[in-house]
Amino acid sequence: MISLFRPGRDLIAPLMTLTAAVVLTATVAAAQNLDAGKSPQRLFADGCATCHRSPRGLAKGRFNLTLSWFLKDHYATSSDTAKALAAYLESVDTPPPRAAAKPGAKRSAPHPPKPLQSQ
């Protein structure tokens, strides 16, 4: 009579599952945040300057919260990095102060509207 019971067979599946879990855990634990400790200016220079010449205007009309969510979903490696980058983009997005008019400076008169042409 041939026995179908193999003592090693019952141990293979649990050992393979345990091995896979250990490998995946070690891989995840070894991941590093390469943006940690970088200033927002450096983050922009490293990740954004390839496509954007300047940070000016990138935050125009956006709320800080939605901007940081967008950056987290698409560009930043962590929510802290996204928040720092959003704050930086907002800080450089303020318009430059207007120059004070010099006394006696001549202002140009507005141009009259162009006449309509009939067809």
Secondary structure, DSSP 8 states (H G I E B T S, - for coil): ------TTHHHHHHHHHHHHHHHHHHHHHH---TTTT--HHHHHHHHTTTT-S-STTTTTT--HHHHHHHHHHHT-SSHHHHHHHHHHHHHH-S--------TT---------------
